[in-house]
Amino acid sequence: MTKPAASKRHLPTSPFKAPVAPTPKHFATGDQVTHDVYGLGRVLGVEDGVAALVDFGSARMRILSPYAKMTKL
């Protein structure tokens, strides 16, 4: 097993702009979402921005933040 490469830190003396962190996605109960692996679903609950419980029809999954593979429809 190999570990993913660590992100490079930005040096203050660099002439390039520092990378901007993406804004976290916020979901509310009842939102319709799509997930790259599980497909279409509906948010059943949100745990203070830590995780979201989503019903995908065939299964209920707890998706952890930062919700990289999940988007709101």
Contact map, one row per residue, 1 for C-alpha under 8 A:
1110000000000000000000000000000000000000000000000000000000000000000000000
1111000000000000000000000000000000000000000000000000000000000000000000000
1111100000000000000000000000000000000000000000000000000000000000000000000
0111110000000000000000000000000000000000000000000000000000000000000000000
0011111000000000000000000000000000000000000000000000000000000000000000000
0001111100000000000000000000000000000000000000000000000000000000000000000
0000111110000000000000000000000000000000000000000000000000000000000000000
0000011111000000000000000000000000000000000000000000000000000000000000000
0000001111100000000000000000000000000000000000000000000000000000000000000
0000000111110100011000000000000000000000000000000000000000000000000000000
0000000011111100000000000000000000000000000000000000000000000000000000000
0000000001111100000000000000000000000000000000000000000000000000000000000
0000000000111110000000000000000000000000000000000000000000000000000000000
0000000001111111100000000000000000000000000000000000000000000000000000000
0000000000001111100000000000000000000000000000000000000000000000000000000
0000000000000111110000000000000000000000000000000000000000000000000000000
0000000000000111111000000000000000000000000000000000000000000000000000000
0000000001000001111100000000000000000000000000000000000000000000000000000
0000000001000000111110000000000000000000000000000000000000000000000000000
0000000000000000011111000000000000000000000000000000000000000000000000000
0000000000000000001111100000000000000000000000000000000000000000000000000
0000000000000000000111110000000000000000000000000000000000000000000000000
0000000000000000000011111000000000000000000000000000000000000000000000000
0000000000000000000001111100000000000000000000000000000000000000010000000
0000000000000000000000111110000000000000000000000000000000000000011000000
0000000000000000000000011111000000000000000000001000000000000000000000000
0000000000000000000000001111101000000000001001000001000000000000000000010
0000000000000000000000000111111000000000001011000000000000000000000000000
0000000000000000000000000011111000000000011111000000000000000000000000000
0000000000000000000000000001111100000000011110000000000000000000000000000
0000000000000000000000000011111110000000011000000000000000000000000000011
0000000000000000000000000000011111000001111000000000000000000000000000011
0000000000000000000000000000001111100001111000000000000000000000000001111
0000000000000000000000000000000111110111100000000000000000000000000001111
0000000000000000000000000000000011111111100000000000000000000000000011100
0000000000000000000000000000000001111110000000000000000000000000000011000
0000000000000000000000000000000000111110000000000000000000000000000010000
0000000000000000000000000000000001111111000000000000000100000000000000000
0000000000000000000000000000000001111111100000000000000100000000000000000
0000000000000000000000000000000111100111110000000000000100000000000000000
0000000000000000000000000000000111100011111000000000011110000000000000000
0000000000000000000000000000111110000001111100000000011100000000000000000
0000000000000000000000000011111110000000111111000001111000000000000000000
0000000000000000000000000000110000000000011111000001111000000000000000000
0000000000000000000000000001110000000000001111100001110000000000000000000
0000000000000000000000000011100000000000001111111111100000000000000000000
0000000000000000000000000000000000000000000011111111000000000000000000000
0000000000000000000000000000000000000000000001111110000000000000000000000
0000000000000000000000000100000000000000000001111111000000000000100000000
0000000000000000000000000000000000000000000001111111000000000001100000000
0000000000000000000000000000000000000000000001111111100000000111100000000
0000000000000000000000000010000000000000001111101111110000000111100000000
0000000000000000000000000000000000000000001111000011111000011110000000000
0000000000000000000000000000000000000000111110000001111100011110000000000
0000000000000000000000000000000000000000111100000000111111111000000000000
0000000000000000000000000000000000000111110000000000011111111000000000000
0000000000000000000000000000000000000000100000000000001111110000000000000
0000000000000000000000000000000000000000000000000000001111110000000000000
0000000000000000000000000000000000000000000000000000001111111000000000000
0000000000000000000000000000000000000000000000000000111111111100000000000
0000000000000000000000000000000000000000000000000000111100111110000000000
0000000000000000000000000000000000000000000000000011110000011111000000000
0000000000000000000000000000000000000000000000000011110000001111101000000
0000000000000000000000000000000000000000000000000111000000000111111000000
0000000000000000000000000000000000000000000000001111000000000011111100000
0000000000000000000000011000000000000000000000000000000000000001111100000
0000000000000000000000001000000000000000000000000000000000000011111111100
0000000000000000000000000000000000000000000000000000000000000000111111000
0000000000000000000000000000000000111000000000000000000000000000001111100
0000000000000000000000000000000011110000000000000000000000000000001111110
0000000000000000000000000000000011100000000000000000000000000000001011111
0000000000000000000000000010001111000000000000000000000000000000000001111
0000000000000000000000000000001111000000000000000000000000000000000000111
